[in-house]
Every structure is written in C-alpha cells, then in structure tokens.
C-alpha cells in the first residue's frame, strides 16, 4: 500500500508489468472483499453456451458485473430475473484481460418480502393465464382413500400431526415420500415426489396412493419459498392423483395452493379432509341399519294392522252358519217323525189297494175271457174247410179246360207253314240268280265283240304317233315316230313323210335407213 | 333397476345406496315383496359398509430413494 501512498520520485517508483499489476489488484480485491453481500436490481441476464451466467447488478449510480459459474448456477436458491431486487452473495474478483472487476455470485436471494411477493405475483399471473387455477381442473377428493401419499419431511411435527389425526379418524395406509421442505432442494424434491407417486401403478409393489397430501409446517416466506416455485406448481397441476396442499399456517398462501385440488389451512386440517371419521361412519351405518330394520318392521306392522282391520270387518263364520245350523237341527228332529208318518201313510194305501186284490177276481175275469174266446174259435174250423173246398173247385174247372192235343195240333200246323214258306223262298232266290247270270254272260259276249282287240285279230292295226292315237294322214306325217299295234304285239316304225312346213329361213337383208 | 353386486361398490357408493334404501322403506310406499327385497339389499349394503369400516388398518411406511431419486422400497418411519 505504501507503494501508492509514497510520494516518491519516478526513479524510485517500482515498475510493474501489466500482468503484475493486474495480479496485484486481483489479490488485493479478493483479499479485501472475499465475502460480500450486494444489494441491487438485476439487469440483463445472459447464460453463455458454457453454462456460465452473466448479469449486472445496478442501482441509480453504479453497475456491478456479476458472474456465476456453471456449477454455481444450479445451486442458486433463486434464479435472478431482470428487474428483480436481489441480494447477491459472493466474492469480488477481477478479470484481468478486460481490466474488469466483478462479483462472483454464489447465491441470489430476493431482497426483502416485497421483491419476493412481486416475483410471486408475476408467476401467479402466468400460471393463471395458462388456466392452471381453473375450478374445473380441480379433481374431487375420494371419500375414503385406501392409500394416502404424503410429501413432507419424514421428521418433525408435520408428519406426526398428520398421522395422529389420521389414526384418530380412520387409520389408513400411508406412504411418506421424504423431501426437504426448505432450502434449494425443496422445490425439485417436492416436484419429483408428486411425479413419482403418480408414476406408481395401482396394486404394484408400492401401492399407488389415491390421495396426495403435500404438507409443511409454518415458517417465514423464505422458508416456504420452495412451494412457490414453478416446477412444484406445475407438478401439482399435472398430478392425476387428487392432491391436498397444506403449507404453512392458514395465512400463508403459496403457489401450490392455487393449483392443488384442495387447500388445507394446516397439515392437521389436511388429514381431516383426507378421511372421514370412522366411528361416526360406523355409528351412521349402525343407525341406518336400525332404521332399515325399523322401517321393515313398521311396514310389516302396518300390513298386519290392516289385515286385522279387514278381518274384523269380515262376518264370523258362526254367524253365517247359525241360521242354517238351526234349520238343520229343526229338520233333523222332524226327520224320524216324518219317516214314521210317511211309512204309516204308505202302509195304509197299500192295504187299501191290496184289499181288492183277490184270486177269485182274477179267476172270474179269466173265465169271462175264456168264454169270449171260445165262441169265434168254434167257427174257425168249418170256415177254413169251406174256403178250401171253394178253391179246389175253381182249380178243377180250370184244369178241365186245359188239353194237350189242342196244343200239339197248333204246333204241327205252324211247322208245316214254316216249311212251305222256306221252299218258296229258296225257289224264288234260285230263279233270280239264274236270270242274272244269263244276263251277265250275254253282256260279256257283247263286250268281247265290241273291243278293238277282236278287230285286231281280223287284220286291223292301231297306229300311235308319239304316244297319241293317229287317225289320219296329217297326224301320221306330223309324228316323229309311229307305233303299230297288232293282235299279237307292237312294232315301231320311223317318222312319217317330210315335214309339212319347211324350216324357217333368215329374212332378206334390209337397207339401212340412214 | 339393475343392481350391482355390493362387492363392486366403493364404500361411498354403498353408503349412499344404503341411505336411499332406508329412505324408500321409511316412506312406506313400496309393495311388501319389494320392501323385503329392499330390506335384503339394505342389509347387504350395511354389511359392505361395515366390512370396509372394519378394514381400517394403519400402516405407515417411508419411501426410500436411490441415488437417482427414484423409489427403491419402503422403510419404517421413525418418529
């Protein structure tokens, strides 16, 4: 330091090379500002291809160049965003080749609650614009989940509170996914846990929960900040398993609360919302069972009552039967008396009728009938004899008139008459036949004498020319060939004479008219 | 009305149907034969609910994670 302070002549002033002075400055700056916290507004942020991050911090009077090496960038608890008021932690250093001093940033934190809230509002507006907060995205929570997945720290009050309340209400299977609930690891842990639970298969080695609780106890806004990170909000929004968020106290609202299906004010409240109270349900089921039985009994009792009422209105069997029964009794008593009376009456009538019925009456009527029968019977024999005699007489009279010789004479006469007529018929037929034959012979003889063949025998001949009969010279001359028929055969001779007409000659030539 | 076997019903469905059955029976406007069937159904539903309620079992486990952040199994949660 005394190098600069000493007002020495130039001759004594030691001479540095550029690199030397640059190295000296570097050592001085790094030594003096080995660990600083700088507050300022973030300017333009650039991430180089190498992964290093360069940005400026500025206030109204100065600008500080900042750099975070690749390995440091991933460990930053907050990514600097342009316009953000932050507190950057790191050490001052220099960059000799450009004569530049800069802050090597190891961590970035928003400067105060105001800055944090401003950043949060910006994120909220973005996610809301994407529709991630829409009420229709909210899934209904299962009434009674079988397996509950809890994303929280495995130690501490929160998980104990949740388990305790679950046990009180309705013991369930609980899978705890241990995460860091604050610090840089918080957001990636929680997002990975939500995604991990969703990747499980139902009924697998690790049973997939049908409800998720993301929980954390109360803390400062910085402590709860992990649950404001975008990756956590996006993982919760993408969760297919219904999700209850319970982060901090009732007054703390983090980004995950907007996208969760149900926001519980506290972890205990989340457990209460997750399951119903078993004892209440048992009592309720029991009461339903009781009401079921009572309703059934009531239904039966009502019908029984109605049956009784209707039955009462129905007249008694005895009442219906009584008059008939009485009539029966009366008649049953009268029956023997009536039978006796009837028998006596019939016996009286029998004896009355039987009194007039005696053999003497029948005998006298038989005798009377016999007498009546004897009279016509006595007339029957002579009448038959008389009738027979009459018939015989008539027969004899007829027989006397019937004689065989009369019949024989008649037969003989008729036979002679038949013979005579037969002879006459034969004679007549013979005569007729003889006459006809004589006439036929005469006619045949005539036919013989008239035919041309007899004439041929007498020396005549028939002449035919070309098949036609020739009777004159003219025809004979015309014929090309003549046939002569004699009595004993035919002779053909050549054509007769010269033709009558000479053959036509060519006409004389005529002079031409022209 | 086609009835699903009570074994297929979730606890909540069984609870809801039991309530309906009780309501119908209590109104008393069901024929006797139907009310007997209804009663049987109600009894089966109640049994189903009771079974599900009896299945209350607490089993708490902590997921163990490998170096890649993927779950490798479970371990007891030590409070």
HADDOCK unambig.tbl for C-alpha pairs under 7 A between the chains (distance, minus, plus):
assign (segid A and resid 143 and name CA) (segid B and resid 12 and name CA) 6.18 0.50 0.50
assign (segid A and resid 155 and name CA) (segid B and resid 79 and name CA) 6.32 0.50 0.50
assign (segid A and resid 167 and name CA) (segid B and resid 58 and name CA) 7.00 0.50 0.50
assign (segid A and resid 170 and name CA) (segid B and resid 56 and name CA) 6.33 0.50 0.50
assign (segid A and resid 171 and name CA) (segid B and resid 56 and name CA) 5.23 0.50 0.50
assign (segid A and resid 171 and name CA) (segid B and resid 57 and name CA) 5.19 0.50 0.50
assign (segid A and resid 171 and name CA) (segid B and resid 58 and name CA) 4.52 0.50 0.50
assign (segid A and resid 172 and name CA) (segid B and resid 56 and name CA) 6.12 0.50 0.50
assign (segid A and resid 172 and name CA) (segid B and resid 57 and name CA) 5.42 0.50 0.50
assign (segid A and resid 172 and name CA) (segid B and resid 58 and name CA) 4.74 0.50 0.50
assign (segid A and resid 172 and name CA) (segid B and resid 59 and name CA) 6.45 0.50 0.50
assign (segid A and resid 173 and name CA) (segid B and resid 57 and name CA) 6.76 0.50 0.50
assign (segid A and resid 173 and name CA) (segid B and resid 58 and name CA) 5.44 0.50 0.50
assign (segid A and resid 173 and name CA) (segid B and resid 59 and name CA) 4.56 0.50 0.50
assign (segid A and resid 173 and name CA) (segid B and resid 60 and name CA) 5.84 0.50 0.50
assign (segid A and resid 174 and name CA) (segid B and resid 59 and name CA) 6.06 0.50 0.50
assign (segid A and resid 174 and name CA) (segid B and resid 60 and name CA) 4.67 0.50 0.50
assign (segid A and resid 174 and name CA) (segid B and resid 61 and name CA) 6.33 0.50 0.50
assign (segid A and resid 175 and name CA) (segid B and resid 60 and name CA) 6.02 0.50 0.50
assign (segid A and resid 175 and name CA) (segid B and resid 61 and name CA) 5.14 0.50 0.50
assign (segid A and resid 175 and name CA) (segid B and resid 62 and name CA) 5.73 0.50 0.50
assign (segid A and resid 175 and name CA) (segid B and resid 63 and name CA) 6.64 0.50 0.50
assign (segid A and resid 176 and name CA) (segid B and resid 61 and name CA) 6.13 0.50 0.50
assign (segid A and resid 176 and name CA) (segid B and resid 62 and name CA) 4.58 0.50 0.50
assign (segid A and resid 176 and name CA) (segid B and resid 63 and name CA) 5.94 0.50 0.50
assign (segid A and resid 177 and name CA) (segid B and resid 62 and name CA) 6.12 0.50 0.50
assign (segid A and resid 177 and name CA) (segid B and resid 63 and name CA) 5.30 0.50 0.50
assign (segid A and resid 178 and name CA) (segid B and resid 63 and name CA) 6.96 0.50 0.50
assign (segid A and resid 278 and name CA) (segid B and resid 53 and name CA) 6.62 0.50 0.50
assign (segid A and resid 282 and name CA) (segid B and resid 50 and name CA) 6.93 0.50 0.50
assign (segid A and resid 282 and name CA) (segid B and resid 53 and name CA) 6.89 0.50 0.50
assign (segid A and resid 285 and name CA) (segid B and resid 46 and name CA) 6.33 0.50 0.50
assign (segid A and resid 288 and name CA) (segid B and resid 19 and name CA) 6.88 0.50 0.50
assign (segid A and resid 288 and name CA) (segid B and resid 22 and name CA) 6.69 0.50 0.50
assign (segid A and resid 289 and name CA) (segid B and resid 46 and name CA) 6.42 0.50 0.50
assign (segid A and resid 291 and name CA) (segid B and resid 22 and name CA) 6.53 0.50 0.50
assign (segid A and resid 292 and name CA) (segid B and resid 22 and name CA) 5.22 0.50 0.50
assign (segid A and resid 292 and name CA) (segid B and resid 39 and name CA) 6.74 0.50 0.50
assign (segid A and resid 292 and name CA) (segid B and resid 42 and name CA) 6.95 0.50 0.50
assign (segid A and resid 295 and name CA) (segid B and resid 25 and name CA) 5.62 0.50 0.50
assign (segid A and resid 295 and name CA) (segid B and resid 26 and name CA) 5.05 0.50 0.50
assign (segid A and resid 296 and name CA) (segid B and resid 25 and name CA) 6.75 0.50 0.50
assign (segid A and resid 296 and name CA) (segid B and resid 39 and name CA) 6.78 0.50 0.50
assign (segid A and resid 299 and name CA) (segid B and resid 28 and name CA) 6.39 0.50 0.50
